[in-house]
């Protein structure tokens, strides 16, 4: 099958027009995250715990939103297009307990309890705790906060007995030097220290240790860890810009009698400022840096057949990205200067994916500018220093490897390789050699991380409809795309790995020409675009094995044809909830389907042109 050239060009132009429409007045992209029932429930409950009367208007609007967005089965999902799940339904049910006039939401509560009884058989303390712990395993990052809010709401009983059944968080360990954290085997991930401190304290408030020495030590360290919590809090009050994390801190401290604590006051102001017009809260304020670098990298892709960014556009974007680089050690993670966060807002924390994305974008926007080169030196060094002993790249902190969201992962490692690969030959001497060694170690990690079937799994993306909710299509597409950004001398040793990944992508393409998160999963714009992008880059950077080239070309054709139809020739888009945040919390982003589709179209443009020439 050959894609009609005019259909392709029209779709591509329309998608680019859509993407440019979403650019803000300052010249970059903020995006818009999905509203979240979980965020709304936790925010409403936190405000009620501090002062229900003062915040009555916010609470009522939030509860109304929850009522209006309850799924037909009585539960709630993480987004308005997600299936009901236990965690979110428990939190929404708990939030409804704050209403002084329960008859307003009697039907909503009744339906929620019917759903919970079907899922749990019995709504009782031990069963709720056991089922939540089953969902999250040894990771207490989200399990303990969920159970804490249920206990505060009285939904799973009251009294010391309930609190003793919830796995405790050792808040006093936050007082230890940061360098010791990786050796402690904490039950929470690196980005959850505020929850460790605040929720650990409410547990201590209700269940003080029977051992007098332990009780005294924890009592002494309570004020010290509160000071640490205050130090971690950004100026706008939102921990990680996240309503759930900020809400868990607020409700816990308020229950301990600290409703007037500065951290609570700042957190409350953050919640009030981040409520949306419809009464909901998103999981995070925005992903401005992330979606901007994705967009820049889409619009400056490998085809170079058209340049929609003017010289002035490029200058503004370059300056804006340079301003987002963190130039001081970050108080939250203790990481050195040089990285980028997902947002330009105060609650952002430097991470590997956003640092790599910014480095790629800056290379394409202005690699010859000396200020850009200085930023790139610091950014590439930051990524090298983040590399784990296994050669892989984690999200925030080197050496935190016990829990999944702190481990090395394939898509982040490949993204770092793309950034290093682009900048490698721009540096010389010791810096170049160090990056080269880091790249070799990262490639070794990816070879080990590639699954037996040829796919890779990502970390911060998934699909609710796949086995174990992973998204190997996202992971494999991104790894293939990123690896193809490296210099040719690094690509050659990866030939077999790339071919196996491409072969796997072809094997899971749906009959309609698109891709879902895995074989047989309904096709989405995002996943189809990423698969097409990965395959087109592979065929563009290396000669495919003789028997595979026609298969890759046919798969790309099918994917492009599906995208043309699914987007109504680039005039429509609909997001899929494939994003993961804060320990398995699903989200979608308005810009993802558009920016990923533009990426696919730009990468495939040269491929389509070659097809037309051969006709």
N, C-alpha and C positions, 0 to 999 in steps of 0.2 A: 504494500500500500504506500502510495506517495501522498504527502500532504499538499493540498492546493496552496500554491505560493501566495495568492492574494488573500485567502482566508487566514493564512499564517501572519502575513504582514498587517492585516487589519486588526487581528486579535492582539498582536504584539503592541501596536500603536495605542489601542484602546486601554490595554492594561497599564501602559506607561502613563497615559493621561490620568487614569484613576489614581495611580501612585503619586503623581505630582500634585493632584488635587488635595491630598492629605498633608502636604507640607505646610508647616505653620508660618506665621509672619516672620519669624526669626530665621527661616530657611532650613530648618531640620524637621524631623518627624517625631511626634510624641506617641502616636498609636493610641489605641483604646483597648484596655483589657476587659474581659467579660465581667459582668457583675457576678458576685458570689454569694450564695445563700449562707455558706459557712462564715465568710467575713461579716456579713450582715448580722448573723446571729450572735457572733462573739462581740461585735461592736455594740449592739443593743444591750447585751447583758452587762458588758463592762460599764457603760454609761449608767445603767440602772444601779449597779453596785456602788457607784460613787455618789450619785444623787438623782434618784428617779424623778423627783419633782422638777428640778432645774432643767433636766434634759428630756422632759416629757415629749416635746415635739419630735425630737430625733428618734426617740424610742418608738413612738406610735407610728411614724412613717416607716421605720425599719420593719416593725411587726406587720404592718399592712403589706409591705413588699413581700415578706415571707409568705403571708397568707395567699397573696395573688400569684405566687410562683411555686406553690406546692405542686408536685407532680400528681397526675391522676391517680397513681397507686397509693398516695398518702405520704410518700417520703420526699426527700430533697436530694438533688445531685449537686455537684460542685459548681456547675454552670446551668443555665436555663435549658441547655440541650443535652445535659448529662442524665444518665440513669440514677435512680435513687441509690444511696449508699448509707451504710450504718453510721459512719462518723458524722456526716453532715446532718443526717436526720436526728441523731441524738442531740446535737448542738442546737438545731432549730427548735426541737421540742423543749430543750432546757431554756432557751431564750424566751419562749412563750410563757414560762412560769413567772416572769417578772410583771406581767400585766395585772394591775389592781382590779380590773373589771374583766375577769376571765371569760364572761359570756360573749365578749366581742369576738373571741377566737375559739369558741367551744368546738365548732365543727372542724377547724384546722387541727386542734389538739386531738380530737377523737380519731381523725383519719391518720394522724401520725402514729398514734398508739396502736391502731390496727396494723399498720405497716410493721412496726417494731415487734409486735407479737408474732407476726408471720415469720419475721427474720430471726427472732430470738426464742420463740416459743413462750418464754416467760420474761417479763421485764423486772428483773430483780438484781440486786447488787452483784452477786457472784457471777451471774451469767453475763451481764453487761461487761464487767471487767474482763472476764475470760475471752469474750468475743472480740473486744477491742485489742487485747494483747495478741490474739491470734492474727489479727489483721496486720499489726506492725512488728511482730516478733520481738527481738531484743532491743529495737530502737524505741526509746521512750520519748523521742522528740515531740511526737504528736499524741501518742497514746496517753501519757500522763496529763497533758493539758486538757484533753477531751474529758477524761474521767474527773478531773478537778472541777471543770465547769458543771458537769452533771451533779457532782456532790454539792457544790455551792448552790445549785438550783433546787436541791432536795429531791432530784429525780431518781436517785438510786439510794435513798435513805439519808439519815442524818446521824451525827454523833461520831465519836472517836473511832468506833468500830469500822465505819465506812472508810475513814481515812487510812486506817492501818492496813486495809486491803489493797490500797492503790500503791503501786510501786513508787518509792520515794526518789526524789532528786536531791543529791547531796550539794546543796547550795554553798556550803562552806568551802568546797574545793575550788570555787571561783576565786578565792583569796590567794591561791597558790600562784607562783610565777607562771606566765603563759607557756614557757618552754617545757613545762612539766605536763601540760594537758595531754599531749600525744601519748604519754606513757601511762596515763591514769585509766584508760579504757572506760571513759565516761559513756553513759547510756544515752547521750544526746549528741547531735552533730555539732560541728564547730560554730555554725551560725545561730545556734539556739541558746547561747549563754544567758540572755535576759530571762528566758523561760526557766532555765535551770535555777537562777537566783530567786526569782519572784515566786514561782510555784513551789520550789523547795521550802521557801519561808512560810507559805500558807500551810504546807504540810507540817512543818515544825510547830506552827501556831496551834494546830489541833492535836498533834501527836508528838509531844516532846519525848526524847529518849528516856528510858527508865534508868539507864546508867547515869549517875549524877555528873561524872566527869565529861562524858559526851554531851550531856545537856548543857553544861557550863560552856564548853568550847563552842558549841553551835550558837549559844546565846551571845557570846562575846563577838563572834564573827558575823552576826547578823547585820550590825550597823556598817561594818567594813564592806561587806558584799553589796549593801545598798549604795554605798559610795561608788563602788565599781560599776554598778548598774547605771547610776547617774552619769558616770564618765562615758559609758557605752552609748548613751542616748544622744541622737543628733539634735541639732538646734530646733528642728521643727517638731520634735517629740515622737516621730514614728520610727520604731526599730525596724530596720531594713525596708522602710516605707511600707510595711505590711500591717494591715489592719488586724489580722488574727494574732500575730505575735504581740503587737502593742496591746491588744485587748486582753490577752492572757496575763500580761504583766499588770495591767490596771486592776483587773478584777481580783487578782491574788493579793496585791498590796492593800487594796481597799478592804478586803476581808480581814487583813491583819491589823486594821485600825490606822492605816497610813493613807487614807483618802486625800489628805492634804499634802502629801509628800510631793516635792517638785517634779519627780519623775511621773507621778500620776497626773498632775495638773498639765504638764506638757503633753502627755499621751492623750489626755481627754481633748485638748485643743486640736491635736492631730486628727483624731477621729471626727470631730465636728467639722473640720475643714475638708476632710476627704469624703464626706458623705455626698452621694450623687443626687441629682435633681429628683430622681424617682424614688429615693429613700433607700437605695442599696449602697453597698460598698464593694469595690473590687478587691482582689487579693493583694494588689500592690498599686501604688499610685500610677506609675507608668514605666515602660521599658524604653525610654527615649533614646539612650545611647545605643542599645541593642538594635532597635528597629531602624535607627538612622544608619548604622554601619551595614546592616543587611541591605538597606535600600541603596546606599552608595555602591556597595559591592555588586548589586544587581545591575545598576545603571552604568557601571564601568566594567562590565564583564568582558570575557575573552573575545567576543565577536568584533568589537570596535567598529561595527558597521554604521553606527550613528552615535552622536554624542548629545544627549539631552541636557547635560549640565553645562552651563556657560562658565566662562572663566570666573565670573563673579560668584556664581553658585559654588564653584570649587573652593574659592578663597574663603567664603563664609563658612562652609562646612569644615574646611581644614582648621580654621581658627576655633570653631566651636568644639571640635573634637580635641584639639590641643588643650582647651580650657578644662576639659573633663578629666584629664589625666591627674591622678592623685600624686601630689608632690610631697606628702609627709607620711610618716609611718601611720598606719590606720589604727585607731584605738580599739576597734572591734576585733580585728584578727591579728593585729601586731605585724602585719606584712609591711615590707619596705615600700618606699615610693616607687612609682613607675607604672602601676596598673590602672585599669579602667573598670568602673562599675557598670551595671545595666541601665542606670539612670543618671541624670544630671542633678538629682535632688540630694539633700543632705544625708538621707538614710541609706544611700548606696554604699556597697562594699566592693572593693576591687576583686575581680574573679578572672579565671583563665579564659573563658569563652569570650567575654566582652573585651578583654585585653587583646586577644588574638584578632577579633573582628575589627577593633580600632586600628591595629597595626596594618592589617590588609587594606582597610579603607584609606589610611594615610599614605600608604605606598602608591595607591592608584590616584589619589588626589594631588599629591605633591612630593614625590620621593626626593626630588632634587633641592627642595627648600631646606636650608640648614636647621631651622627651628624644628621642622618635621623630623629630620635625621637625628637630632638630639633626643627628641621624644621617643623615637624608634629604638635608639640605643638603650634607653632606660626601660622601655617596654619589653624588648626582647630579653634583656637581662632579668627582668622581673619574672618572666615565664621560665627562663632557665633555672632560676633559684627556686621556683615552685615545683620543679620536676621531682617526682618521688624516686625512691631507690629502684623500683621496678621499671623505671623508664617512662612511666605514664604520667599524665597530668591530672591532678585533682582540681576541684573547683576553687576553693578559697585558701586552704592551708596545706603546706607540705607535711607529710607524716601522719595525718589523721586518717587512718585506714580501716578502723574497726567496723564502721557503719557504712552502708552503700553510698550515701550522698557525700561522703568524704573520701571515697576511694578514687584511684586512677580510673579513667574511663576512656573509651575509644574515640568518641566524637570530639571531646575536648583535646585529646592528645593529637588527633589529626588536624584540628584547627590550629593548634600551636605549630605543627609542622608546616602548615600553609603560610603562617606569618613568618616563621623563621626562614622558610625557603625563599620567600620573596625578598627578604632583607639581607640574606646571607652574603651575597656578592657586593652589597653596598658597603660592607664593613671590611676591615682588613686586620691582619695580625691576630692577636690573642682573642679578640672578640669573635672574629670569624671562626677560629678553631674551636672555641668553646661552644658556639652555636652548632657547628658541624657535629661535634661529639654528642650534644644533646639530641640532635636529629637522628643520629644512628641508634641511640638508646630508645628513642620514641618509636622508631620503625620496628625495632625488635619487640617492643611492647605490643604494638598493633598486630604483629604476626602471631604472638601468643594469644592475644585477645580475640582474634578472628575465630568464630565458631566453626565447628566441624562442617556445617553446611555452606560456609563461605560468608556468612553475614556478621555484622557487628551490632551490638546493642548500645543505644545512647543512654545518657543518665537523666537529663532534665526533660525528656519527651517520652511519651508513651501512647498507648491506644487502649481505650476501655474494652474494645471488642476482641483483643488478641489474648492468647494464652499468657497468663501471668502479667497481662497488661503492659508488656514491652512493646517496642516499636522498632523492629529490626530494619524496616524499610527506611525510616528516618535515619537510623544509625549508619546503615550501609551506604545510602545515598550521600550523606555528609562526608563520610570517610573517603569515599571515592573522589568526591569533588575537591576536598582539601588536599589529598595526596597529589592530585594532578597540578597543584600550584607550585610544587617543588621543582628545583632545577632538574634537568634531565638525568644528571648523574645519580640523583637520589631516586628517581622514578624507576630506572632500569632494574635495580634489585627488588623492586616491589611488583614486578610484572605479574608473577604468579598470583600474588595476593590480590592484585587488582582484577585479574581475570576471574578469579574465584568469586569475588564480590559481585562483578558484573553478571556472571552466570547465575548467581543466586537471585539477583534482582529480576532477571528475565524469567526465571522459573516461577516467581510469585506474582507476575503481572496478571491482572484480572482479565477475563474474557472481553470486557468492555474497553480494554486498552489502558485503563488507569491502574493505580495502585492504592491499596489501603495500608494499614500498619503491618500486615503480614498476608500470607496467601489466603484468599477467600474473604478477606475483610473488605467491606464496602469502600470503593475508591473515594479519595478526597483530593481537593485541589492541592493542598500542601504536600501530601505524600507522593502524588503523581509528579508534581513539579520537581521534587527533590530526586526522585528516581531518574527522571529524564535528564536532569542536570548532571547527575553522577555518571550516567552512561554516555552522555554527549562529551563530557570532559575526557573520559577514558578513551573513546574513539578518536578524540581530537589530539591527544597527547602521545599516543602510542599505537602502533599497528596492532590491531587485534589479531589473535590467532586466526589462521585462514578459515577455519570452520565457524568462528564466532562472529566475525564482522557482519555477515548478513543478518544474524539473529539480533545483534545489538541495534543495527539500523532499523529492523522491523519493529523492535520494541520501542525505539524512540518515536518512530512514525505513529505507532498506536497511542503512545502517551500524549503526543502533541495533538493528535486528532481528538482525543478525549478532552483535553484542556480547552480546545476551541469550542467544543460543544458544551462542556460544563460551565464555562464562563460566558456563554452566549456571545462568542466572538470578542471576549474581553470586556464586556459591558457590565457583567454581574460577578459577584463573588460571595461566597458564604464560608465562614470559618468552621474548622473542626476543632473539637476539644482535645488536642494532642499535647498541650503543654502541661508540664508537671512543676509544682512549686510547693515548697515547705512540706516535704515528706508526703508525697503522693496526693497532693491537692491539684485537681485538674483545672485548666483554664483554656480559653482561646483568646486570640489577639486579632483584632479587626484587620490588621495589615498583613498578617502571615500569608493568607491565600494569594493576595495581590503581589506581594514582594517575591514570594517563592515562584509564582507563575512567571513574573518578569524575568527572574533569574534563569528559569528553564528556557524561556523564549530567547533570551540573549545568548545563552550558551549554545542553543541549537541553531541559531541563525546561520552560522557558517556551514553547519551540517546540511541544513535545508538548501542553502545556496548551491552546495556541491551536488546535491541530488538533482536540482533543476538543470545544472550544467551538463549532467550526464544523460539527460533525457534526449 
